[in-house]
Amino acid sequence: MKRSQIVKEILDKLIPNPKISLGYSSAYTLLIAVLLSAQCTDKRVNEVTPILFAKAATPEEMVKLSVKEIEEVVKPCGLGPTKARAIHGLSQILIDKHGSEVPNTFKDLEALPGVGHKTASVVMAQAFNIPAFPVDTHIHRCAKRWGLSSGKNVESTERDLKKAFPKTSWNTLHLQIILYAREYCPARNHDDFFCPICKTLNS
């Protein structure tokens, strides 16, 4: 059996119905939550977003806040000034160019301030159910550890994983690997004995 098949079988058994750990209620609130999660834990983002979205849950409401007001709320997520400017800026662009709606193409999403390829991929996958394979540090680490990618950089890891797995499985798989990595395949103090995938692949 191919390595990718072994990985998928174990993930499907252990994490059959993965859910994104960020709280959101719309494509817009998801976009903001993912943007805030850069270099920040999902737990911290989920503490901050209810406060932010109580003040502004749409682009129109967000642009009524000043960048400083947004920064005050998002400061605990780190990079407060940068993230606040991006949130205010992208909200104005959504109003001006996209009828206040979050666009569903990589080109339009990645043109928004503060939105890189990974953020765009998460929004495409989770908000619009369009196949994407966002690669974060957990996925990057596991793909290399499991021999599915050379792990040179996240771009090559994304390409390798897209080749290794069927397109229909990408949106589920990226969540499964993140959740699995946190519980069974951590960066530090990793032990094959406690990691069913590494244990199977390396036996």
C-alpha positions in Angstrom: 0.0 0.0 0.0 1.2 3.5 -0.8 2.3 5.8 2.0 -0.4 8.2 1.1 -3.1 5.5 1.4 -1.8 4.4 4.8 -1.9 8.0 6.0 -5.4 8.5 4.7 -6.8 5.3 6.2 -5.4 6.1 9.7 -6.7 9.7 9.5 -10.1 8.6 8.4 -10.3 6.1 11.3 -9.0 8.5 14.0 -10.5 11.8 12.8 -13.5 10.9 10.5 -15.3 14.3 10.8 -12.7 17.1 11.3 -14.0 20.6 11.9 -12.0 23.8 11.6 -11.1 25.1 15.1 -11.7 28.8 14.3 -15.1 30.2 15.2 -16.9 32.0 12.3 -20.4 32.7 11.0 -19.8 33.8 7.4 -17.1 33.9 4.7 -16.2 37.4 5.9 -15.8 36.4 9.6 -13.8 33.3 8.5 -11.5 35.5 6.4 -10.8 37.8 9.4 -10.3 34.9 11.8 -7.8 33.2 9.5 -6.0 36.4 8.9 -5.7 36.9 12.7 -4.4 33.3 13.2 -1.1 34.1 11.5 1.6 33.5 14.1 -1.1 33.1 16.7 -3.0 30.1 18.2 -6.5 29.4 17.2 -7.5 29.4 20.9 -6.3 33.0 21.2 -8.1 34.0 18.0 -11.3 32.5 19.3 -11.0 34.6 22.5 -10.6 37.8 20.4 -13.0 37.4 17.5 -16.3 37.4 19.5 -15.3 40.8 20.9 -14.4 42.1 17.4 -17.4 40.6 15.6 -19.8 42.1 18.3 -18.5 45.5 17.1 -18.3 44.6 13.4 -19.3 41.4 11.6 -19.6 42.9 8.1 -17.3 45.0 5.9 -19.6 48.0 6.3 -19.5 47.8 10.1 -15.7 47.2 10.1 -14.8 50.3 8.1 -16.8 52.5 10.5 -14.2 51.5 13.1 -10.9 53.3 13.1 -7.7 51.2 12.5 -6.8 52.1 16.1 -10.1 50.7 17.4 -9.6 47.4 15.5 -6.0 47.2 16.8 -7.1 47.6 20.4 -9.2 44.5 20.0 -6.9 42.3 18.0 -3.7 43.2 19.9 -3.6 39.9 21.8 -3.2 38.0 18.5 0.2 39.7 17.9 1.2 42.0 15.0 -1.7 44.3 16.0 -1.0 47.3 13.9 -0.4 45.3 10.7 -3.4 43.1 11.2 -5.7 46.0 12.0 -4.6 47.9 8.9 -5.2 44.8 6.8 -8.6 44.2 8.2 -9.7 47.8 7.7 -8.2 47.9 4.2 -9.6 44.6 2.9 -13.0 45.5 4.3 -13.0 48.7 2.2 -11.9 46.8 -0.9 -14.7 44.2 -0.4 -17.2 47.1 -0.4 -15.6 49.0 -3.3 -14.8 46.0 -5.6 -16.8 43.0 -4.6 -20.2 44.2 -3.5 -19.3 43.6 0.2 -18.9 39.9 -0.5 -15.8 37.8 0.0 -14.6 36.7 -3.5 -14.2 33.0 -4.3 -11.1 33.0 -6.5 -7.5 32.8 -5.4 -6.6 35.8 -7.5 -9.1 38.1 -5.9 -8.5 36.8 -2.3 -4.7 37.1 -2.6 -5.0 40.6 -3.9 -6.5 41.7 -0.5 -4.2 43.2 2.1 -2.9 40.7 4.7 -4.2 37.7 2.7 -1.5 35.2 1.5 -1.9 31.9 -0.3 -2.5 29.9 2.9 -5.2 32.2 4.2 -6.9 32.3 0.7 -6.7 28.5 0.6 -8.5 28.1 4.0 -11.2 30.4 2.8 -11.6 28.7 -0.5 -11.8 25.3 1.2 -14.0 26.1 4.2 -16.2 28.9 3.0 -16.8 27.9 -0.6 -15.9 24.1 -0.5 -13.5 24.6 -3.4 -10.6 22.1 -3.3 -7.5 23.6 -1.7 -4.7 22.3 0.4 -3.6 25.0 2.9 -0.2 24.1 4.3 0.7 25.3 7.8 3.7 24.3 10.0 1.9 21.2 11.2 1.2 19.9 7.7 4.6 20.9 6.5 6.3 19.0 9.3 4.1 15.8 9.0 4.4 15.6 5.2 8.2 15.6 5.5 8.1 13.2 8.5 5.8 10.8 6.6 7.9 10.8 3.4 5.2 12.5 1.4 7.3 15.6 0.5 10.9 16.7 0.6 9.8 19.5 2.8 12.0 22.2 1.1 9.3 24.8 1.6 5.5 25.1 2.0 5.0 25.6 -1.7 6.7 22.3 -2.6 4.9 20.5 0.2 1.5 21.8 -1.1 2.4 20.6 -4.6 3.5 17.2 -3.4 0.4 16.6 -1.2 -1.9 17.6 -4.1 -0.2 14.9 -6.2 -0.4 12.3 -3.4 -4.1 12.6 -2.6 -7.2 12.8 -4.7 -8.6 16.3 -5.1 -11.9 15.4 -3.5 -10.1 14.6 -0.2 -8.0 17.8 0.1 -10.4 20.0 2.2 -10.9 17.2 4.7 -7.3 16.0 4.8 -5.8 19.4 5.6 -8.0 19.6 8.7 -7.3 16.0 9.6 -3.5 16.4 9.4 -3.6 19.6 11.5 -5.7 18.0 14.3 -3.7 14.7 14.1 -0.4 16.6 14.3 -1.4 18.5 17.4 -2.4 15.3 19.2 -0.1 12.6 17.9 2.8 14.0 15.9 4.1 17.1 17.7 7.2 19.0 16.7 8.9 18.4 20.0 9.2 15.2 22.1 7.8 13.2 19.2 7.7 9.4 19.8 6.8 6.9 17.0 5.2 4.7 19.6 2.5 7.3 20.3 2.1 8.3 16.7 0.1 5.6 14.8 1.1 7.0 11.3 4.8 7.2 12.1 4.7 3.8 13.9 3.0 2.2 10.8 5.2 3.8 8.2 8.5 3.2 10.0 7.8 -0.4 11.1 
